[in-house]
Amino acid sequence: MCCRFSSLVVLLVALLVSYPWELLTAGTIAYLAGIPLAYMHYQKLERTHLAAASGGLLHGSDAEETERPNRLN
């Protein structure tokens, strides 16, 4: 496992030295593509949390119409 990880790090550094703009562009595109996926995952977790907090009594649009509790930040 350690050798595989080390090999990947060496390969990544070699690619970064050889093709810096291409690798950074690909990384930026992958990051930006992940933002909508993360937002959809967050919404799914929020719905699951809301259903669990209400005892599973809320369904569909009823779950979206309830007020969110105040949080201490």
mmJSON file of the N, C-alpha and C atoms, coordinates in Angstrom:
{"data_MODEL":{"atom_site":{
"group_PDB":["ATOM","ATOM","ATOM","ATOM","ATOM","ATOM","ATOM","ATOM","ATOM","ATOM","ATOM","ATOM","ATOM","ATOM","ATOM","ATOM","ATOM","ATOM","ATOM","ATOM","ATOM","ATOM","ATOM","ATOM","ATOM","ATOM","ATOM","ATOM","ATOM","ATOM","ATOM","ATOM","ATOM","ATOM","ATOM","ATOM","ATOM","ATOM","ATOM","ATOM","ATOM","ATOM","ATOM","ATOM","ATOM","ATOM","ATOM","ATOM","ATOM","ATOM","ATOM","ATOM","ATOM","ATOM","ATOM","ATOM","ATOM","ATOM","ATOM","ATOM","ATOM","ATOM","ATOM","ATOM","ATOM","ATOM","ATOM","ATOM","ATOM","ATOM","ATOM","ATOM","ATOM","ATOM","ATOM","ATOM","ATOM","ATOM","ATOM","ATOM","ATOM","ATOM","ATOM","ATOM","ATOM","ATOM","ATOM","ATOM","ATOM","ATOM","ATOM","ATOM","ATOM","ATOM","ATOM","ATOM","ATOM","ATOM","ATOM","ATOM","ATOM","ATOM","ATOM","ATOM","ATOM","ATOM","ATOM","ATOM","ATOM","ATOM","ATOM","ATOM","ATOM","ATOM","ATOM","ATOM","ATOM","ATOM","ATOM","ATOM","ATOM","ATOM","ATOM","ATOM","ATOM","ATOM","ATOM","ATOM","ATOM","ATOM","ATOM","ATOM","ATOM","ATOM","ATOM","ATOM","ATOM","ATOM","ATOM","ATOM","ATOM","ATOM","ATOM","ATOM","ATOM","ATOM","ATOM","ATOM","ATOM","ATOM","ATOM","ATOM","ATOM","ATOM","ATOM","ATOM","ATOM","ATOM","ATOM","ATOM","ATOM","ATOM","ATOM","ATOM","ATOM","ATOM","ATOM","ATOM","ATOM","ATOM","ATOM","ATOM","ATOM","ATOM","ATOM","ATOM","ATOM","ATOM","ATOM","ATOM","ATOM","ATOM","ATOM","ATOM","ATOM","ATOM","ATOM","ATOM","ATOM","ATOM","ATOM","ATOM","ATOM","ATOM","ATOM","ATOM","ATOM","ATOM","ATOM","ATOM","ATOM","ATOM","ATOM","ATOM","ATOM","ATOM","ATOM","ATOM","ATOM","ATOM","ATOM","ATOM","ATOM","ATOM","ATOM","ATOM","ATOM","ATOM","ATOM"],
"id":[1,2,3,4,5,6,7,8,9,10,11,12,13,14,15,16,17,18,19,20,21,22,23,24,25,26,27,28,29,30,31,32,33,34,35,36,37,38,39,40,41,42,43,44,45,46,47,48,49,50,51,52,53,54,55,56,57,58,59,60,61,62,63,64,65,66,67,68,69,70,71,72,73,74,75,76,77,78,79,80,81,82,83,84,85,86,87,88,89,90,91,92,93,94,95,96,97,98,99,100,101,102,103,104,105,106,107,108,109,110,111,112,113,114,115,116,117,118,119,120,121,122,123,124,125,126,127,128,129,130,131,132,133,134,135,136,137,138,139,140,141,142,143,144,145,146,147,148,149,150,151,152,153,154,155,156,157,158,159,160,161,162,163,164,165,166,167,168,169,170,171,172,173,174,175,176,177,178,179,180,181,182,183,184,185,186,187,188,189,190,191,192,193,194,195,196,197,198,199,200,201,202,203,204,205,206,207,208,209,210,211,212,213,214,215,216,217,218,219],
"type_symbol":["N","C","C","N","C","C","N","C","C","N","C","C","N","C","C","N","C","C","N","C","C","N","C","C","N","C","C","N","C","C","N","C","C","N","C","C","N","C","C","N","C","C","N","C","C","N","C","C","N","C","C","N","C","C","N","C","C","N","C","C","N","C","C","N","C","C","N","C","C","N","C","C","N","C","C","N","C","C","N","C","C","N","C","C","N","C","C","N","C","C","N","C","C","N","C","C","N","C","C","N","C","C","N","C","C","N","C","C","N","C","C","N","C","C","N","C","C","N","C","C","N","C","C","N","C","C","N","C","C","N","C","C","N","C","C","N","C","C","N","C","C","N","C","C","N","C","C","N","C","C","N","C","C","N","C","C","N","C","C","N","C","C","N","C","C","N","C","C","N","C","C","N","C","C","N","C","C","N","C","C","N","C","C","N","C","C","N","C","C","N","C","C","N","C","C","N","C","C","N","C","C","N","C","C","N","C","C","N","C","C","N","C","C","N","C","C","N","C","C"],
"label_atom_id":["N","CA","C","N","CA","C","N","CA","C","N","CA","C","N","CA","C","N","CA","C","N","CA","C","N","CA","C","N","CA","C","N","CA","C","N","CA","C","N","CA","C","N","CA","C","N","CA","C","N","CA","C","N","CA","C","N","CA","C","N","CA","C","N","CA","C","N","CA","C","N","CA","C","N","CA","C","N","CA","C","N","CA","C","N","CA","C","N","CA","C","N","CA","C","N","CA","C","N","CA","C","N","CA","C","N","CA","C","N","CA","C","N","CA","C","N","CA","C","N","CA","C","N","CA","C","N","CA","C","N","CA","C","N","CA","C","N","CA","C","N","CA","C","N","CA","C","N","CA","C","N","CA","C","N","CA","C","N","CA","C","N","CA","C","N","CA","C","N","CA","C","N","CA","C","N","CA","C","N","CA","C","N","CA","C","N","CA","C","N","CA","C","N","CA","C","N","CA","C","N","CA","C","N","CA","C","N","CA","C","N","CA","C","N","CA","C","N","CA","C","N","CA","C","N","CA","C","N","CA","C","N","CA","C","N","CA","C","N","CA","C","N","CA","C","N","CA","C","N","CA","C","N","CA","C"],
"label_alt_id":[null,null,null,null,null,null,null,null,null,null,null,null,null,null,null,null,null,null,null,null,null,null,null,null,null,null,null,null,null,null,null,null,null,null,null,null,null,null,null,null,null,null,null,null,null,null,null,null,null,null,null,null,null,null,null,null,null,null,null,null,null,null,null,null,null,null,null,null,null,null,null,null,null,null,null,null,null,null,null,null,null,null,null,null,null,null,null,null,null,null,null,null,null,null,null,null,null,null,null,null,null,null,null,null,null,null,null,null,null,null,null,null,null,null,null,null,null,null,null,null,null,null,null,null,null,null,null,null,null,null,null,null,null,null,null,null,null,null,null,null,null,null,null,null,null,null,null,null,null,null,null,null,null,null,null,null,null,null,null,null,null,null,null,null,null,null,null,null,null,null,null,null,null,null,null,null,null,null,null,null,null,null,null,null,null,null,null,null,null,null,null,null,null,null,null,null,null,null,null,null,null,null,null,null,null,null,null,null,null,null,null,null,null,null,null,null,null,null,null],
"label_comp_id":["MET","MET","MET","CYS","CYS","CYS","CYS","CYS","CYS","ARG","ARG","ARG","PHE","PHE","PHE","SER","SER","SER","SER","SER","SER","LEU","LEU","LEU","VAL","VAL","VAL","VAL","VAL","VAL","LEU","LEU","LEU","LEU","LEU","LEU","VAL","VAL","VAL","ALA","ALA","ALA","LEU","LEU","LEU","LEU","LEU","LEU","VAL","VAL","VAL","SER","SER","SER","TYR","TYR","TYR","PRO","PRO","PRO","TRP","TRP","TRP","GLU","GLU","GLU","LEU","LEU","LEU","LEU","LEU","LEU","THR","THR","THR","ALA","ALA","ALA","GLY","GLY","GLY","THR","THR","THR","ILE","ILE","ILE","ALA","ALA","ALA","TYR","TYR","TYR","LEU","LEU","LEU","ALA","ALA","ALA","GLY","GLY","GLY","ILE","ILE","ILE","PRO","PRO","PRO","LEU","LEU","LEU","ALA","ALA","ALA","TYR","TYR","TYR","MET","MET","MET","HIS","HIS","HIS","TYR","TYR","TYR","GLN","GLN","GLN","LYS","LYS","LYS","LEU","LEU","LEU","GLU","GLU","GLU","ARG","ARG","ARG","THR","THR","THR","HIS","HIS","HIS","LEU","LEU","LEU","ALA","ALA","ALA","ALA","ALA","ALA","ALA","ALA","ALA","SER","SER","SER","GLY","GLY","GLY","GLY","GLY","GLY","LEU","LEU","LEU","LEU","LEU","LEU","HIS","HIS","HIS","GLY","GLY","GLY","SER","SER","SER","ASP","ASP","ASP","ALA","ALA","ALA","GLU","GLU","GLU","GLU","GLU","GLU","THR","THR","THR","GLU","GLU","GLU","ARG","ARG","ARG","PRO","PRO","PRO","ASN","ASN","ASN","ARG","ARG","ARG","LEU","LEU","LEU","ASN","ASN","ASN"],
"label_asym_id":["A","A","A","A","A","A","A","A","A","A","A","A","A","A","A","A","A","A","A","A","A","A","A","A","A","A","A","A","A","A","A","A","A","A","A","A","A","A","A","A","A","A","A","A","A","A","A","A","A","A","A","A","A","A","A","A","A","A","A","A","A","A","A","A","A","A","A","A","A","A","A","A","A","A","A","A","A","A","A","A","A","A","A","A","A","A","A","A","A","A","A","A","A","A","A","A","A","A","A","A","A","A","A","A","A","A","A","A","A","A","A","A","A","A","A","A","A","A","A","A","A","A","A","A","A","A","A","A","A","A","A","A","A","A","A","A","A","A","A","A","A","A","A","A","A","A","A","A","A","A","A","A","A","A","A","A","A","A","A","A","A","A","A","A","A","A","A","A","A","A","A","A","A","A","A","A","A","A","A","A","A","A","A","A","A","A","A","A","A","A","A","A","A","A","A","A","A","A","A","A","A","A","A","A","A","A","A","A","A","A","A","A","A","A","A","A","A","A","A"],
"label_entity_id":["1","1","1","1","1","1","1","1","1","1","1","1","1","1","1","1","1","1","1","1","1","1","1","1","1","1","1","1","1","1","1","1","1","1","1","1","1","1","1","1","1","1","1","1","1","1","1","1","1","1","1","1","1","1","1","1","1","1","1","1","1","1","1","1","1","1","1","1","1","1","1","1","1","1","1","1","1","1","1","1","1","1","1","1","1","1","1","1","1","1","1","1","1","1","1","1","1","1","1","1","1","1","1","1","1","1","1","1","1","1","1","1","1","1","1","1","1","1","1","1","1","1","1","1","1","1","1","1","1","1","1","1","1","1","1","1","1","1","1","1","1","1","1","1","1","1","1","1","1","1","1","1","1","1","1","1","1","1","1","1","1","1","1","1","1","1","1","1","1","1","1","1","1","1","1","1","1","1","1","1","1","1","1","1","1","1","1","1","1","1","1","1","1","1","1","1","1","1","1","1","1","1","1","1","1","1","1","1","1","1","1","1","1","1","1","1","1","1","1"],
"label_seq_id":[1,1,1,2,2,2,3,3,3,4,4,4,5,5,5,6,6,6,7,7,7,8,8,8,9,9,9,10,10,10,11,11,11,12,12,12,13,13,13,14,14,14,15,15,15,16,16,16,17,17,17,18,18,18,19,19,19,20,20,20,21,21,21,22,22,22,23,23,23,24,24,24,25,25,25,26,26,26,27,27,27,28,28,28,29,29,29,30,30,30,31,31,31,32,32,32,33,33,33,34,34,34,35,35,35,36,36,36,37,37,37,38,38,38,39,39,39,40,40,40,41,41,41,42,42,42,43,43,43,44,44,44,45,45,45,46,46,46,47,47,47,48,48,48,49,49,49,50,50,50,51,51,51,52,52,52,53,53,53,54,54,54,55,55,55,56,56,56,57,57,57,58,58,58,59,59,59,60,60,60,61,61,61,62,62,62,63,63,63,64,64,64,65,65,65,66,66,66,67,67,67,68,68,68,69,69,69,70,70,70,71,71,71,72,72,72,73,73,73],
"pdbx_PDB_ins_code":[null,null,null,null,null,null,null,null,null,null,null,null,null,null,null,null,null,null,null,null,null,null,null,null,null,null,null,null,null,null,null,null,null,null,null,null,null,null,null,null,null,null,null,null,null,null,null,null,null,null,null,null,null,null,null,null,null,null,null,null,null,null,null,null,null,null,null,null,null,null,null,null,null,null,null,null,null,null,null,null,null,null,null,null,null,null,null,null,null,null,null,null,null,null,null,null,null,null,null,null,null,null,null,null,null,null,null,null,null,null,null,null,null,null,null,null,null,null,null,null,null,null,null,null,null,null,null,null,null,null,null,null,null,null,null,null,null,null,null,null,null,null,null,null,null,null,null,null,null,null,null,null,null,null,null,null,null,null,null,null,null,null,null,null,null,null,null,null,null,null,null,null,null,null,null,null,null,null,null,null,null,null,null,null,null,null,null,null,null,null,null,null,null,null,null,null,null,null,null,null,null,null,null,null,null,null,null,null,null,null,null,null,null,null,null,null,null,null,null],
"Cartn_x":[0.828,0.0,0.872,1.889,2.774,3.51,3.918,4.638,3.725,2.46,1.516,1.294,1.115,0.898,2.112,3.288,4.53,4.673,4.313,4.394,3.442,2.258,1.295,1.768,2.383,2.901,4.026,4.918,6.025,5.479,4.488,3.875,3.194,2.494,1.831,2.832,3.912,4.945,5.596,5.858,6.46,5.528,4.242,3.273,3.16,3.211,3.118,4.327,5.504,6.706,6.667,6.206,6.217,5.079,3.878,2.697,1.951,2.531,1.897,0.537,0.419,-0.849,-1.949,-1.608,-2.606,-3.122,-2.205,-2.59,-3.394,-2.983,-3.728,-5.094,-5.185,-6.477,-7.407,-6.888,-7.694,-8.153,-7.273,-7.651,-8.717,-8.618,-9.617,-10.964,-10.973,-12.224,-12.856,-12.044,-12.574,-13.15,-12.49,-12.987,-14.318,-14.384,-15.612,-16.757,-16.447,-17.48,-18.0,-17.193,-17.607,-18.507,-18.554,-19.364,-20.85,-21.446,-22.868,-23.137,-22.201,-22.381,-22.373,-21.494,-21.44,-22.71,-23.234,-24.465,-25.641,-25.748,-26.834,-26.707,-25.482,-25.267,-25.671,-25.341,-25.721,-27.24,-27.938,-29.397,-29.995,-29.425,-29.896,-29.691,-28.52,-28.256,-29.183,-29.468,-30.36,-31.771,-32.252,-33.586,-33.61,-32.548,-32.47,-32.456,-31.678,-31.598,-32.948,-33.622,-34.924,-35.952,-35.933,-36.862,-36.582,-35.302,-34.956,-35.324,-35.163,-35.472,-36.97,-37.759,-39.207,-39.836,-39.054,-39.573,-40.086,-39.72,-40.148,-41.573,-42.184,-43.574,-43.752,-42.711,-42.827,-42.462,-43.231,-42.981,-43.095,-42.275,-42.389,-42.273,-43.254,-43.186,-43.412,-44.04,-44.224,-42.878,-41.904,-40.584,-39.886,-40.165,-39.502,-40.143,-41.394,-42.106,-41.861,-41.282,-41.043,-39.893,-39.92,-38.838,-37.656,-36.479,-35.277,-35.036,-34.558,-34.279,-33.088,-33.09,-31.954,-30.747,-29.612,-28.384,-27.462,-26.705,-25.725,-24.414,-24.018,-22.757,-21.826],
"Cartn_y":[-1.183,0.0,1.246,1.251,2.408,2.632,1.563,1.688,2.236,1.826,2.343,3.833,4.23,5.643,6.463,5.963,6.66,6.767,5.715,5.729,6.763,6.871,7.851,9.276,9.499,10.825,11.189,10.249,10.505,10.779,10.011,10.22,11.582,11.97,13.267,14.413,14.308,15.347,15.404,14.247,14.223,14.86,14.565,15.179,16.678,17.077,18.496,19.269,18.66,19.31,19.333,18.249,18.145,18.922,18.865,19.484,20.309,21.398,22.121,22.714,23.384,24.043,23.034,21.966,20.949,20.27,19.943,19.265,20.19,21.439,22.391,22.694,22.757,22.975,21.789,20.587,19.391,19.334,19.691,19.705,20.735,21.901,22.953,22.53,21.934,21.467,20.377,19.46,18.399,18.986,19.99,20.639,21.347,22.104,22.827,21.873,20.75,19.76,19.107,19.065,18.444,19.317,20.615,21.514,21.175,21.013,20.639,19.28,18.352,17.04,17.152,17.973,18.171,18.847,19.808,20.488,19.516,18.657,17.674,16.687,16.29,15.381,16.054,17.337,18.081,18.152,18.411,18.485,17.14,16.053,14.715,14.472,14.851,14.687,15.561,16.772,17.678,17.091,16.531,15.901,14.702,13.905,12.741,13.166,14.205,14.704,15.265,15.992,16.563,15.47,14.43,13.318,12.577,12.402,11.707,12.546,13.855,14.724,14.812,14.687,14.778,13.413,12.403,11.062,10.417,10.965,10.396,10.729,11.724,12.058,12.967,13.673,14.608,13.918,14.181,13.586,14.657,14.546,15.396,16.872,17.656,19.106,19.57,18.744,19.126,19.319,18.508,18.599,19.889,20.392,21.599,22.861,22.801,23.979,24.27,23.343,23.576,24.539,25.264,26.197,25.446,25.899,25.298,25.839,25.01,25.501,26.458,27.361,28.274,27.498,27.845,27.148,28.13,27.613,28.433,28.359,29.456,29.493,30.498],
"Cartn_z":[0.0,0.0,0.0,0.804,0.888,-0.43,-1.09,-2.358,-3.445,-3.449,-4.434,-4.241,-3.001,-2.703,-3.087,-2.777,-3.129,-4.64,-5.344,-6.801,-7.391,-6.834,-7.319,-7.054,-5.91,-5.586,-6.543,-6.808,-7.736,-9.133,-9.567,-10.878,-10.947,-9.907,-9.88,-9.942,-9.206,-9.233,-10.612,-11.221,-12.554,-13.582,-13.494,-14.406,-14.164,-12.917,-12.589,-13.12,-13.07,-13.591,-15.121,-15.734,-17.191,-17.844,-17.266,-17.85,-16.794,-16.338,-15.228,-15.577,-16.711,-17.038,-17.334,-18.034,-18.35,-17.082,-16.175,-14.939,-14.026,-13.924,-13.098,-13.692,-15.019,-15.67,-15.426,-15.576,-15.33,-13.873,-12.95,-11.537,-11.235,-11.856,-11.657,-12.211,-13.394,-13.994,-13.13,-12.624,-11.752,-10.468,-9.919,-8.701,-8.969,-10.052,-10.374,-10.709,-11.33,-11.629,-10.347,-9.321,-8.064,-7.204,-7.459,-6.637,-6.717,-7.918,-7.957,-7.31,-7.462,-6.842,-5.321,-4.784,-3.339,-2.838,-3.611,-3.216,-3.207,-4.216,-4.248,-3.092,-2.775,-1.648,-0.33,-0.186,1.013,1.141,0.048,0.082,0.497,0.004,0.375,1.87,2.388,3.812,4.651,4.18,4.893,4.98,3.864,3.872,4.81,4.787,5.667,7.129,7.429,8.798,9.253,8.379,8.718,8.958,8.125,8.303,9.608,9.942,11.177,12.396,12.306,13.442,13.691,12.629,12.794,13.017,13.116,13.339,12.072,10.927,9.659,9.299,9.951,9.686,8.477,8.079,6.971,5.662,4.619,3.315,2.239,1.205,0.033,0.328,-0.142,-0.016,1.427,2.263,3.667,4.367,3.995,4.619,4.227,3.024,2.564,3.138,3.569,4.046,5.522,6.25,7.666,7.85,8.946,9.232,9.811,9.456,9.995,11.392,12.29,13.647,13.648,14.618,14.773,15.244,14.699,15.081,15.757,16.695,17.378,16.613,16.042,15.288,15.88],
"occupancy":[1.0,1.0,1.0,1.0,1.0,1.0,1.0,1.0,1.0,1.0,1.0,1.0,1.0,1.0,1.0,1.0,1.0,1.0,1.0,1.0,1.0,1.0,1.0,1.0,1.0,1.0,1.0,1.0,1.0,1.0,1.0,1.0,1.0,1.0,1.0,1.0,1.0,1.0,1.0,1.0,1.0,1.0,1.0,1.0,1.0,1.0,1.0,1.0,1.0,1.0,1.0,1.0,1.0,1.0,1.0,1.0,1.0,1.0,1.0,1.0,1.0,1.0,1.0,1.0,1.0,1.0,1.0,1.0,1.0,1.0,1.0,1.0,1.0,1.0,1.0,1.0,1.0,1.0,1.0,1.0,1.0,1.0,1.0,1.0,1.0,1.0,1.0,1.0,1.0,1.0,1.0,1.0,1.0,1.0,1.0,1.0,1.0,1.0,1.0,1.0,1.0,1.0,1.0,1.0,1.0,1.0,1.0,1.0,1.0,1.0,1.0,1.0,1.0,1.0,1.0,1.0,1.0,1.0,1.0,1.0,1.0,1.0,1.0,1.0,1.0,1.0,1.0,1.0,1.0,1.0,1.0,1.0,1.0,1.0,1.0,1.0,1.0,1.0,1.0,1.0,1.0,1.0,1.0,1.0,1.0,1.0,1.0,1.0,1.0,1.0,1.0,1.0,1.0,1.0,1.0,1.0,1.0,1.0,1.0,1.0,1.0,1.0,1.0,1.0,1.0,1.0,1.0,1.0,1.0,1.0,1.0,1.0,1.0,1.0,1.0,1.0,1.0,1.0,1.0,1.0,1.0,1.0,1.0,1.0,1.0,1.0,1.0,1.0,1.0,1.0,1.0,1.0,1.0,1.0,1.0,1.0,1.0,1.0,1.0,1.0,1.0,1.0,1.0,1.0,1.0,1.0,1.0,1.0,1.0,1.0,1.0,1.0,1.0,1.0,1.0,1.0,1.0,1.0,1.0],
"B_iso_or_equiv":[0.0,0.0,0.0,0.0,0.0,0.0,0.0,0.0,0.0,0.0,0.0,0.0,0.0,0.0,0.0,0.0,0.0,0.0,0.0,0.0,0.0,0.0,0.0,0.0,0.0,0.0,0.0,0.0,0.0,0.0,0.0,0.0,0.0,0.0,0.0,0.0,0.0,0.0,0.0,0.0,0.0,0.0,0.0,0.0,0.0,0.0,0.0,0.0,0.0,0.0,0.0,0.0,0.0,0.0,0.0,0.0,0.0,0.0,0.0,0.0,0.0,0.0,0.0,0.0,0.0,0.0,0.0,0.0,0.0,0.0,0.0,0.0,0.0,0.0,0.0,0.0,0.0,0.0,0.0,0.0,0.0,0.0,0.0,0.0,0.0,0.0,0.0,0.0,0.0,0.0,0.0,0.0,0.0,0.0,0.0,0.0,0.0,0.0,0.0,0.0,0.0,0.0,0.0,0.0,0.0,0.0,0.0,0.0,0.0,0.0,0.0,0.0,0.0,0.0,0.0,0.0,0.0,0.0,0.0,0.0,0.0,0.0,0.0,0.0,0.0,0.0,0.0,0.0,0.0,0.0,0.0,0.0,0.0,0.0,0.0,0.0,0.0,0.0,0.0,0.0,0.0,0.0,0.0,0.0,0.0,0.0,0.0,0.0,0.0,0.0,0.0,0.0,0.0,0.0,0.0,0.0,0.0,0.0,0.0,0.0,0.0,0.0,0.0,0.0,0.0,0.0,0.0,0.0,0.0,0.0,0.0,0.0,0.0,0.0,0.0,0.0,0.0,0.0,0.0,0.0,0.0,0.0,0.0,0.0,0.0,0.0,0.0,0.0,0.0,0.0,0.0,0.0,0.0,0.0,0.0,0.0,0.0,0.0,0.0,0.0,0.0,0.0,0.0,0.0,0.0,0.0,0.0,0.0,0.0,0.0,0.0,0.0,0.0,0.0,0.0,0.0,0.0,0.0,0.0],
"pdbx_formal_charge":[null,null,null,null,null,null,null,null,null,null,null,null,null,null,null,null,null,null,null,null,null,null,null,null,null,null,null,null,null,null,null,null,null,null,null,null,null,null,null,null,null,null,null,null,null,null,null,null,null,null,null,null,null,null,null,null,null,null,null,null,null,null,null,null,null,null,null,null,null,null,null,null,null,null,null,null,null,null,null,null,null,null,null,null,null,null,null,null,null,null,null,null,null,null,null,null,null,null,null,null,null,null,null,null,null,null,null,null,null,null,null,null,null,null,null,null,null,null,null,null,null,null,null,null,null,null,null,null,null,null,null,null,null,null,null,null,null,null,null,null,null,null,null,null,null,null,null,null,null,null,null,null,null,null,null,null,null,null,null,null,null,null,null,null,null,null,null,null,null,null,null,null,null,null,null,null,null,null,null,null,null,null,null,null,null,null,null,null,null,null,null,null,null,null,null,null,null,null,null,null,null,null,null,null,null,null,null,null,null,null,null,null,null,null,null,null,null,null,null],
"auth_seq_id":[1,1,1,2,2,2,3,3,3,4,4,4,5,5,5,6,6,6,7,7,7,8,8,8,9,9,9,10,10,10,11,11,11,12,12,12,13,13,13,14,14,14,15,15,15,16,16,16,17,17,17,18,18,18,19,19,19,20,20,20,21,21,21,22,22,22,23,23,23,24,24,24,25,25,25,26,26,26,27,27,27,28,28,28,29,29,29,30,30,30,31,31,31,32,32,32,33,33,33,34,34,34,35,35,35,36,36,36,37,37,37,38,38,38,39,39,39,40,40,40,41,41,41,42,42,42,43,43,43,44,44,44,45,45,45,46,46,46,47,47,47,48,48,48,49,49,49,50,50,50,51,51,51,52,52,52,53,53,53,54,54,54,55,55,55,56,56,56,57,57,57,58,58,58,59,59,59,60,60,60,61,61,61,62,62,62,63,63,63,64,64,64,65,65,65,66,66,66,67,67,67,68,68,68,69,69,69,70,70,70,71,71,71,72,72,72,73,73,73],
"auth_comp_id":["MET","MET","MET","CYS","CYS","CYS","CYS","CYS","CYS","ARG","ARG","ARG","PHE","PHE","PHE","SER","SER","SER","SER","SER","SER","LEU","LEU","LEU","VAL","VAL","VAL","VAL","VAL","VAL","LEU","LEU","LEU","LEU","LEU","LEU","VAL","VAL","VAL","ALA","ALA","ALA","LEU","LEU","LEU","LEU","LEU","LEU","VAL","VAL","VAL","SER","SER","SER","TYR","TYR","TYR","PRO","PRO","PRO","TRP","TRP","TRP","GLU","GLU","GLU","LEU","LEU","LEU","LEU","LEU","LEU","THR","THR","THR","ALA","ALA","ALA","GLY","GLY","GLY","THR","THR","THR","ILE","ILE","ILE","ALA","ALA","ALA","TYR","TYR","TYR","LEU","LEU","LEU","ALA","ALA","ALA","GLY","GLY","GLY","ILE","ILE","ILE","PRO","PRO","PRO","LEU","LEU","LEU","ALA","ALA","ALA","TYR","TYR","TYR","MET","MET","MET","HIS","HIS","HIS","TYR","TYR","TYR","GLN","GLN","GLN","LYS","LYS","LYS","LEU","LEU","LEU","GLU","GLU","GLU","ARG","ARG","ARG","THR","THR","THR","HIS","HIS","HIS","LEU","LEU","LEU","ALA","ALA","ALA","ALA","ALA","ALA","ALA","ALA","ALA","SER","SER","SER","GLY","GLY","GLY","GLY","GLY","GLY","LEU","LEU","LEU","LEU","LEU","LEU","HIS","HIS","HIS","GLY","GLY","GLY","SER","SER","SER","ASP","ASP","ASP","ALA","ALA","ALA","GLU","GLU","GLU","GLU","GLU","GLU","THR","THR","THR","GLU","GLU","GLU","ARG","ARG","ARG","PRO","PRO","PRO","ASN","ASN","ASN","ARG","ARG","ARG","LEU","LEU","LEU","ASN","ASN","ASN"],
"auth_asym_id":["A","A","A","A","A","A","A","A","A","A","A","A","A","A","A","A","A","A","A","A","A","A","A","A","A","A","A","A","A","A","A","A","A","A","A","A","A","A","A","A","A","A","A","A","A","A","A","A","A","A","A","A","A","A","A","A","A","A","A","A","A","A","A","A","A","A","A","A","A","A","A","A","A","A","A","A","A","A","A","A","A","A","A","A","A","A","A","A","A","A","A","A","A","A","A","A","A","A","A","A","A","A","A","A","A","A","A","A","A","A","A","A","A","A","A","A","A","A","A","A","A","A","A","A","A","A","A","A","A","A","A","A","A","A","A","A","A","A","A","A","A","A","A","A","A","A","A","A","A","A","A","A","A","A","A","A","A","A","A","A","A","A","A","A","A","A","A","A","A","A","A","A","A","A","A","A","A","A","A","A","A","A","A","A","A","A","A","A","A","A","A","A","A","A","A","A","A","A","A","A","A","A","A","A","A","A","A","A","A","A","A","A","A","A","A","A","A","A","A"],
"auth_atom_id":["N","CA","C","N","CA","C","N","CA","C","N","CA","C","N","CA","C","N","CA","C","N","CA","C","N","CA","C","N","CA","C","N","CA","C","N","CA","C","N","CA","C","N","CA","C","N","CA","C","N","CA","C","N","CA","C","N","CA","C","N","CA","C","N","CA","C","N","CA","C","N","CA","C","N","CA","C","N","CA","C","N","CA","C","N","CA","C","N","CA","C","N","CA","C","N","CA","C","N","CA","C","N","CA","C","N","CA","C","N","CA","C","N","CA","C","N","CA","C","N","CA","C","N","CA","C","N","CA","C","N","CA","C","N","CA","C","N","CA","C","N","CA","C","N","CA","C","N","CA","C","N","CA","C","N","CA","C","N","CA","C","N","CA","C","N","CA","C","N","CA","C","N","CA","C","N","CA","C","N","CA","C","N","CA","C","N","CA","C","N","CA","C","N","CA","C","N","CA","C","N","CA","C","N","CA","C","N","CA","C","N","CA","C","N","CA","C","N","CA","C","N","CA","C","N","CA","C","N","CA","C","N","CA","C","N","CA","C","N","CA","C","N","CA","C","N","CA","C","N","CA","C","N","CA","C"],
"pdbx_PDB_model_num":[1,1,1,1,1,1,1,1,1,1,1,1,1,1,1,1,1,1,1,1,1,1,1,1,1,1,1,1,1,1,1,1,1,1,1,1,1,1,1,1,1,1,1,1,1,1,1,1,1,1,1,1,1,1,1,1,1,1,1,1,1,1,1,1,1,1,1,1,1,1,1,1,1,1,1,1,1,1,1,1,1,1,1,1,1,1,1,1,1,1,1,1,1,1,1,1,1,1,1,1,1,1,1,1,1,1,1,1,1,1,1,1,1,1,1,1,1,1,1,1,1,1,1,1,1,1,1,1,1,1,1,1,1,1,1,1,1,1,1,1,1,1,1,1,1,1,1,1,1,1,1,1,1,1,1,1,1,1,1,1,1,1,1,1,1,1,1,1,1,1,1,1,1,1,1,1,1,1,1,1,1,1,1,1,1,1,1,1,1,1,1,1,1,1,1,1,1,1,1,1,1,1,1,1,1,1,1,1,1,1,1,1,1,1,1,1,1,1,1]
}}}
